[in-house]
């Protein structure tokens, strides 16, 4: 691994660890995150992890750019992947239904698989959380199998219901809040994904693994789900 | 405790502070006052911490009534503020008596005014800040991301009985005749040579598609020749260039990660000036080295901290 440090703003440095998205990046990313948090201590304002990079936002009143670079270099010397931090495992109940998952039929058509088979394949795999972004608690997960991969819908929806579970290319995610969105929506989870009452605020964190479990309408409602049809929101 | 009652407001009248930090890895945006320089001066005029909660008023439309005698401070844009029928200029503190009405009406110069109260406005702390982010439902008076609205009661517990005004030579230049400083970013070498020349030698017009997430610039098409990018963290002020070649400057309420190539990022001082520009304004950009920008920022922070003695009236 060849770590590169690049200036990206007056008080931000990009630490580039990899060049491609890969599930095997994660133990390195988690180890580097830990080292950087320790190395910067109170001088760290924010650390923004993504698929292949960690953006370090440091306190410019405490450090100049040269000092910040040196801290990063020191923190990442002799970095070892951290396999012990395997992350938490989540099971998200999902009600897969056309009324809340309008792209189920599209994905069925694209893949040539029956709707039930699309659901089975989406929910049988264990996904890794690569990064959080787009909205509070929005976890980019992957990778979905090739047959289910689909580009974002042409015209993004103005409103996607909270809990909507979707696919974009080979990634899958659930919308924590109602928001605009362009992912192919397959169903809805009643799980609370971002809440100030949750320890750590976000249910999912980078490095966690997630499995979707199909539930029926009655179970979805029992778990507190809102079954207002997606297209009814528009 | 003193109270100001909101008589009328707009979705662009927001409680703000310096923003939300230490939570961006969760996808939570930074938020906070777009013109942090004016916010800081408004607070300085009342001897508040520089990042105490203020009201950011964009373009006007805020009307408040005082429930008790008090002292407030105004900085940033001149939005034609009136205290009953008396004009109130920015960059100073002023008394408001019980029953008097303060109105911020429409832009005379600049776009955003900052109203501060002694000790800062009271607000619910949400993840370390009261910064209002409507899109995320975080911050504001009740913590749910709502803008100020008719009937809201703004409270604060400090007191101030001395009037201060910022000396003329300290009043920031909120015009944009000086170019905006850009710390060059990692993808700078992957734009075409012509595009790099254009970026730093052309007039850029601020599009009307502008909000607290970002401002779009209209001008020559910038051509990125590098590989498609994998999403990565977005710093404040990043100038991203989507496939249409028209740059977008990303502001306080931006998404936390994104995959468009970037020219670089504006410095905080340039962002404060940009926040005062209205759609249709013309700006220019100038490249600056990270170290130089850092030293300029430290110099300005010292000025902010040590200007107490020359606040006179």
Interface residues (C-beta under 8 A of the other chain):
Chain A: X6 X7 X8 X9 X10 X11 X12 X14 X16 X20 X21 X45 X46 X47 X48 X49 X50 X51 X52 X53 X54 X55 X57 X60 X61 X64 X65 X66 X131 X132 X133 X134 X135 X136 X137 X138 X140 X177 X179 X194 X196 X200 X201 X202 X205 X206
Chain B: X21 X22 X23 X24 X25 X26 X27 X28 X30 X126 X127 X135 X136 X137 X138 X183 X184 X185 X186 X230 X231 X232 X233 X234 X235 X236 X237 X238 X255 X256 X257 X258 X262 X264 X265 X267 X268 X290 X291 X293 X294 X297 X298 X301
